[in-house]
Amino acid sequence: MEILFDNLNFMHWLVLGLALIILELFLWTTFLLWVGASAITVSIVFYLIPDVDGLTQVFTFLAISVAATYLSKKYYPIKTVDDELNEKAKTYIGKECKVSSMEDGVIKVQIGKSLWFAEGTDLSVGQSVKIVGVEASTFIVEPVKT
């Protein structure tokens, strides 16, 4: 096992880090960003301290990667447009609106000037409905009982 890690030097870590960051550009996960940054950090450390065995380099890389990934999840959580829409959609639970259109099984309800997707049964265009839940950014609606 030591033979595998004996020839590691700073250049290996630098290439690994750059490759992971470039790969991240295509994947959009942000996970590889922190692992790649950790590899580049290890590269800089072992450029400044060149006489360190390979197994120590690997363990240092693993420790920095785990720490960077944990801290990134804690302090820089990923917010997507869907998350923001879902949070906004939850504020409408309990409100009434009208069915705006029903085409090819796609139901849309109008709230103010915006249209939202909806799911429900026994609905017709122009009918008043009550929002009872949200799945992703789609309202779950029920007909209003008059």
Accessible surface in RSA format (square Angstrom, percent):
REM  Atomic radii and reference values for relative SASA: ProtOr
REM  Chains: A
REM  Algorithm: Lee & Richards
REM  Probe-radius: 1.40
REM  Slices: 20
REM RES _ NUM      All-atoms   Total-Side   Main-Chain    Non-polar    All polar
REM                ABS   REL    ABS   REL    ABS   REL    ABS   REL    ABS   REL
RES MET A   1   164.92  85.4 117.44  77.7  47.48 113.0 103.70  88.2  61.22  81.1
RES GLU A   2   121.09  69.5 117.86  89.2   3.22   7.7  35.12  67.9  85.96  70.2
RES ILE A   3   149.57  85.1 145.16 108.1   4.41  10.6 145.21 104.6   4.36  11.8
RES LEU A   4   127.74  71.1 104.13  74.5  23.61  59.4 110.06  77.3  17.68  47.6
RES PHE A   5    34.52  17.3  34.52  21.4   0.00   0.0  34.52  20.9   0.00   0.0
RES ASP A   6    91.40  64.0  65.47  65.2  25.93  61.3  20.39  48.0  71.00  70.8
RES ASN A   7   122.16  84.2 109.73 106.0  12.42  29.9  35.83  86.2  86.33  83.4
RES LEU A   8    44.61  24.8  32.20  23.0  12.41  31.2  32.21  22.6  12.40  33.4
RES ASN A   9    68.73  47.4  65.72  63.5   3.01   7.2  25.80  62.1  42.93  41.5
RES PHE A  10    62.82  31.4  61.65  38.2   1.17   3.1  61.65  37.4   1.17   3.4
RES MET A  11    94.73  49.1  94.72  62.7   0.00   0.0  87.30  74.2   7.43   9.8
RES HIS A  12    89.04  48.7  80.84  56.2   8.20  21.0  53.81  55.5  35.23  41.0
RES TRP A  13    13.97   5.6  13.97   6.8   0.00   0.0  13.97   7.5   0.00   0.0
RES LEU A  14    55.31  30.8  55.31  39.6   0.00   0.0  55.31  38.8   0.00   0.0
RES VAL A  15    90.39  59.5  88.58  80.2   1.81   4.4  89.61  77.9   0.78   2.1
RES LEU A  16    68.96  38.4  65.51  46.9   3.45   8.7  68.72  48.3   0.24   0.7
RES GLY A  17     0.00   0.0   0.00   N/A   0.00   0.0   0.00   0.0   0.00   0.0
RES LEU A  18    85.78  47.8  85.69  61.3   0.10   0.2  85.71  60.2   0.07   0.2
RES ALA A  19    52.28  48.1  42.54  65.6   9.74  22.2  47.74  67.2   4.54  12.0
RES LEU A  20    28.38  15.8  28.33  20.3   0.04   0.1  28.38  19.9   0.00   0.0
RES ILE A  21    46.05  26.2  45.83  34.1   0.21   0.5  45.83  33.0   0.21   0.6
RES ILE A  22    97.49  55.5  97.49  72.6   0.00   0.0  97.49  70.2   0.00   0.0
RES LEU A  23    84.72  47.2  82.48  59.0   2.24   5.6  84.58  59.4   0.14   0.4
RES GLU A  24    14.88   8.5  13.19  10.0   1.69   4.0  11.97  23.1   2.92   2.4
RES LEU A  25   120.21  66.9 106.20  76.0  14.01  35.2 109.89  77.2  10.32  27.8
RES PHE A  26   156.64  78.4 128.82  79.8  27.82  72.4 132.12  80.1  24.52  70.2
RES LEU A  27    90.72  50.5  71.11  50.9  19.61  49.3  73.04  51.3  17.68  47.6
RES TRP A  28   214.97  86.3 184.09  89.1  30.88  72.5 175.35  93.5  39.62  64.3
RES THR A  29    64.02  45.5  52.70  53.4  11.32  27.0  57.30  77.0   6.72  10.2
RES THR A  30    48.32  34.4  48.26  48.9   0.06   0.1  44.76  60.1   3.56   5.4
RES PHE A  31    94.95  47.5  93.54  57.9   1.41   3.7  94.95  57.6   0.00   0.0
RES LEU A  32    28.63  15.9  28.63  20.5   0.00   0.0  28.63  20.1   0.00   0.0
RES LEU A  33    67.34  37.5  67.34  48.2   0.00   0.0  67.34  47.3   0.00   0.0
RES TRP A  34    72.52  29.1  72.52  35.1   0.00   0.0  67.16  35.8   5.36   8.7
RES VAL A  35    20.49  13.5  20.49  18.5   0.00   0.0  20.49  17.8   0.00   0.0
RES GLY A  36     0.00   0.0   0.00   N/A   0.00   0.0   0.00   0.0   0.00   0.0
RES ALA A  37    37.04  34.1  33.88  52.3   3.16   7.2  35.91  50.6   1.13   3.0
RES SER A  38     1.66   1.4   0.23   0.3   1.42   3.3   1.22   2.6   0.43   0.6
RES ALA A  39     0.00   0.0   0.00   0.0   0.00   0.0   0.00   0.0   0.00   0.0
RES ILE A  40    38.40  21.9  38.40  28.6   0.00   0.0  38.40  27.7   0.00   0.0
RES THR A  41    57.53  40.9  56.71  57.5   0.82   2.0  34.57  46.4  22.96  34.7
RES VAL A  42     0.00   0.0   0.00   0.0   0.00   0.0   0.00   0.0   0.00   0.0
RES SER A  43     3.65   3.1   3.62   4.8   0.02   0.0   0.00   0.0   3.65   5.1
RES ILE A  44    98.76  56.2  96.53  71.9   2.24   5.4  98.76  71.1   0.00   0.0
RES VAL A  45    49.21  32.4  48.21  43.6   1.00   2.4  49.21  42.8   0.00   0.0
RES PHE A  46    10.00   5.0   7.25   4.5   2.75   7.2   7.25   4.4   2.75   7.9
RES TYR A  47   133.59  62.4 121.74  69.3  11.85  30.8  73.70  55.4  59.89  73.8
RES LEU A  48   129.31  72.0 101.60  72.7  27.71  69.7 104.74  73.6  24.57  66.1
RES ILE A  49    97.06  55.2  95.39  71.1   1.66   4.0  97.04  69.9   0.01   0.0
RES PRO A  50    95.17  69.4  75.06  68.4  20.11  73.1  76.75  63.4  18.41 114.4
RES ASP A  51   141.91  99.4 107.96 107.5  33.95  80.3  42.11  99.1  99.80  99.5
RES VAL A  52    36.27  23.9  21.88  19.8  14.39  34.7  26.13  22.7  10.14  27.5
RES ASP A  53    86.04  60.3  69.57  69.2  16.48  39.0  47.21 111.1  38.84  38.7
RES GLY A  54     2.79   3.4   0.00   N/A   2.79   3.4   0.26   0.7   2.54   5.7
RES LEU A  55    62.26  34.7  60.73  43.4   1.53   3.9  60.73  42.7   1.53   4.1
RES THR A  56    61.07  43.4  57.48  58.3   3.59   8.6  41.76  56.1  19.31  29.2
RES GLN A  57     2.77   1.5   2.77   2.0   0.00   0.0   0.00   0.0   2.77   2.1
RES VAL A  58    25.99  17.1  25.99  23.5   0.00   0.0  25.99  22.6   0.00   0.0
RES PHE A  59   122.90  61.5 118.55  73.4   4.36  11.3 119.10  72.2   3.81  10.9
RES THR A  60    38.26  27.2  33.27  33.7   4.99  11.9  25.06  33.7  13.20  20.0
RES PHE A  61    24.25  12.1  24.25  15.0   0.00   0.0  24.25  14.7   0.00   0.0
RES LEU A  62    86.15  48.0  86.05  61.6   0.09   0.2  86.15  60.5   0.00   0.0
RES ALA A  63    63.59  58.5  49.46  76.3  14.13  32.1  59.21  83.4   4.38  11.6
RES ILE A  64    50.77  28.9  47.62  35.5   3.15   7.6  50.54  36.4   0.24   0.6
RES SER A  65    10.18   8.6  10.01  13.4   0.17   0.4  10.15  21.6   0.03   0.0
RES VAL A  66   104.33  68.6  99.76  90.3   4.57  11.0 103.45  89.9   0.88   2.4
RES ALA A  67    49.82  45.8  42.85  66.1   6.98  15.9  49.65  69.9   0.18   0.5
RES ALA A  68    23.62  21.7  15.80  24.4   7.82  17.8  22.05  31.0   1.57   4.2
RES THR A  69    24.48  17.4  24.48  24.8   0.00   0.0  22.65  30.4   1.83   2.8
RES TYR A  70   130.64  61.0 124.96  71.1   5.68  14.8  99.82  75.0  30.82  38.0
RES LEU A  71    87.97  49.0  87.35  62.5   0.62   1.6  87.63  61.5   0.34   0.9
RES SER A  72     6.65   5.6   4.11   5.5   2.54   5.8   3.79   8.1   2.86   4.0
RES LYS A  73   112.73  55.0  99.09  60.8  13.63  32.5  74.09  66.7  38.64  41.2
RES LYS A  74   116.12  56.7  87.84  53.9  28.28  67.3  56.14  50.5  59.98  63.9
RES TYR A  75   134.98  63.0 113.23  64.4  21.75  56.6  83.08  62.4  51.90  64.0
RES TYR A  76   156.01  72.8 141.89  80.7  14.12  36.7  97.74  73.4  58.27  71.8
RES PRO A  77    84.75  61.8  66.66  60.8  18.09  65.7  69.96  57.8  14.79  91.9
RES ILE A  78    90.50  51.5  65.35  48.7  25.15  60.6  70.04  50.4  20.46  55.5
RES LYS A  79   149.19  72.8 120.81  74.1  28.38  67.6  68.47  61.6  80.72  86.0
RES THR A  80    64.27  45.7  58.23  59.0   6.04  14.4  60.46  81.2   3.80   5.8
RES VAL A  81   109.12  71.8 105.74  95.7   3.38   8.1 105.81  91.9   3.31   9.0
RES ASP A  82    93.82  65.7  91.77  91.3   2.05   4.8  23.55  55.4  70.27  70.1
RES ASP A  83    67.17  47.1  64.49  64.2   2.68   6.3  18.58  43.7  48.59  48.5
RES GLU A  84   104.20  59.8  96.57  73.1   7.63  18.2  35.38  68.4  68.82  56.2
RES LEU A  85    68.25  38.0  67.47  48.3   0.78   1.9  68.13  47.8   0.12   0.3
RES ASN A  86    37.40  25.8  37.40  36.1   0.00   0.0   2.84   6.8  34.56  33.4
RES GLU A  87   103.52  59.4 100.06  75.7   3.46   8.2  41.65  80.6  61.87  50.5
RES LYS A  88   110.30  53.8 104.03  63.8   6.27  14.9  57.75  52.0  52.55  56.0
RES ALA A  89     0.00   0.0   0.00   0.0   0.00   0.0   0.00   0.0   0.00   0.0
RES LYS A  90   101.08  49.3  90.58  55.6  10.50  25.0  48.36  43.5  52.72  56.2
RES THR A  91    92.63  65.9  71.32  72.3  21.31  50.8  72.92  97.9  19.72  29.8
RES TYR A  92    38.06  17.8  38.06  21.7   0.00   0.0  13.54  10.2  24.51  30.2
RES ILE A  93    82.56  47.0  62.45  46.5  20.11  48.5  62.45  45.0  20.11  54.6
RES GLY A  94    39.42  48.6   0.00   N/A  39.42  48.6  21.26  58.3  18.16  40.7
RES LYS A  95   111.72  54.5 106.66  65.4   5.06  12.1  66.09  59.5  45.63  48.6
RES GLU A  96   111.09  63.8  81.99  62.0  29.10  69.3  25.97  50.2  85.11  69.5
RES CYS A  97    12.92   9.8   2.03   2.3  10.89  25.6  12.59  31.9   0.33   0.4
RES LYS A  98   118.68  57.9 117.63  72.2   1.05   2.5  81.19  73.1  37.49  39.9
RES VAL A  99     2.63   1.7   0.00   0.0   2.63   6.3   0.00   0.0   2.63   7.1
RES SER A 100    41.23  34.8  18.49  24.7  22.73  52.4   9.33  19.9  31.90  44.7
RES SER A 101    28.96  24.5  27.76  37.0   1.20   2.8  21.95  46.7   7.01   9.8
RES MET A 102    76.48  39.6  50.79  33.6  25.69  61.2  47.97  40.8  28.51  37.8
RES GLU A 103   121.60  69.8 115.20  87.2   6.39  15.2  42.21  81.6  79.39  64.8
RES ASP A 104   152.31 106.7 107.83 107.3  44.48 105.2  42.46  99.9 109.85 109.6
RES GLY A 105    75.36  92.9   0.00   N/A  75.36  92.9  40.16 110.2  35.20  78.8
RES VAL A 106    65.81  43.3  61.52  55.7   4.29  10.3  64.76  56.3   1.05   2.8
RES ILE A 107    15.69   8.9  14.40  10.7   1.29   3.1  14.40  10.4   1.29   3.5
RES LYS A 108    69.57  33.9  69.57  42.7   0.00   0.0  15.69  14.1  53.88  57.4
RES VAL A 109     0.00   0.0   0.00   0.0   0.00   0.0   0.00   0.0   0.00   0.0
RES GLN A 110    81.70  45.7  73.85  54.0   7.85  18.7  12.62  26.9  69.08  52.4
RES ILE A 111    30.35  17.3  24.58  18.3   5.76  13.9  27.26  19.6   3.08   8.4
RES GLY A 112    65.32  80.6   0.00   N/A  65.32  80.6  42.93 117.8  22.39  50.1
RES LYS A 113   205.55 100.3 173.78 106.6  31.77  75.7 117.83 106.1  87.72  93.4
RES SER A 114    53.32  45.1  47.39  63.2   5.93  13.7  44.94  95.7   8.38  11.7
RES LEU A 115    95.72  53.3  65.95  47.2  29.77  74.8  66.22  46.5  29.50  79.4
RES TRP A 116    23.22   9.3  18.53   9.0   4.68  11.0  22.40  11.9   0.81   1.3
RES PHE A 117   107.06  53.6 105.80  65.5   1.27   3.3 105.80  64.1   1.27   3.6
RES ALA A 118     6.68   6.1   0.00   0.0   6.68  15.2   0.00   0.0   6.68  17.7
RES GLU A 119    88.10  50.6  85.86  65.0   2.24   5.3  32.45  62.8  55.65  45.4
RES GLY A 120    30.75  37.9   0.00   N/A  30.75  37.9  11.25  30.9  19.50  43.7
RES THR A 121   104.20  74.1  98.70 100.1   5.50  13.1  75.29 101.1  28.91  43.7
RES ASP A 122   129.44  90.7  99.40  98.9  30.03  71.0  37.32  87.8  92.12  91.9
RES LEU A 123    19.88  11.1   0.54   0.4  19.33  48.6   1.49   1.0  18.39  49.5
RES SER A 124    63.01  53.2  60.20  80.3   2.81   6.5  43.32  92.2  19.70  27.6
RES VAL A 125    95.55  62.9  70.88  64.2  24.66  59.4  70.88  61.6  24.66  66.9
RES GLY A 126    40.53  50.0   0.00   N/A  40.53  50.0  27.98  76.8  12.55  28.1
RES GLN A 127    50.04  28.0  40.52  29.6   9.53  22.7  24.52  52.2  25.52  19.4
RES SER A 128    40.21  34.0  35.03  46.8   5.18  11.9  15.93  33.9  24.27  34.0
RES VAL A 129     0.00   0.0   0.00   0.0   0.00   0.0   0.00   0.0   0.00   0.0
RES LYS A 130    91.61  44.7  91.61  56.2   0.00   0.0  34.17  30.8  57.44  61.2
RES ILE A 131     0.60   0.3   0.07   0.1   0.53   1.3   0.07   0.0   0.53   1.4
RES VAL A 132    59.34  39.0  33.12  30.0  26.22  63.2  35.74  31.0  23.60  64.0
RES GLY A 133    15.10  18.6   0.00   N/A  15.10  18.6  15.10  41.4   0.00   0.0
RES VAL A 134    29.90  19.7   1.21   1.1  28.69  69.1   1.21   1.1  28.69  77.8
RES GLU A 135   107.56  61.8 101.96  77.1   5.60  13.3  38.81  75.1  68.75  56.1
RES ALA A 136    76.13  70.0  54.58  84.2  21.55  49.0  65.83  92.7  10.30  27.3
RES SER A 137    29.79  25.2  27.34  36.5   2.45   5.7   2.50   5.3  27.29  38.2
RES THR A 138    28.34  20.2  28.34  28.7   0.00   0.0   6.81   9.1  21.53  32.5
RES PHE A 139     0.00   0.0   0.00   0.0   0.00   0.0   0.00   0.0   0.00   0.0
RES ILE A 140    47.03  26.8  47.03  35.0   0.00   0.0  47.03  33.9   0.00   0.0
RES VAL A 141     4.29   2.8   0.00   0.0   4.29  10.3   0.00   0.0   4.29  11.6
RES GLU A 142    93.82  53.9  93.48  70.7   0.34   0.8  23.64  45.7  70.18  57.3
RES PRO A 143    44.61  32.5  37.90  34.5   6.71  24.4  37.90  31.3   6.71  41.7
RES VAL A 144    41.22  27.1  22.45  20.3  18.77  45.2  25.98  22.6  15.23  41.3
RES LYS A 145   194.08  94.7 163.41 100.3  30.68  73.0 111.68 100.5  82.40  87.8
RES THR A 146   174.54 124.1 100.28 101.7  74.26 177.0  98.32 132.1  76.22 115.2
END  Absolute sums over single chains surface
CHAIN  1 A    10111.2       8576.3       1534.8       6833.4       3277.8
END  Absolute sums over all chains
TOTAL         10111.2       8576.3       1534.8       6833.4       3277.8
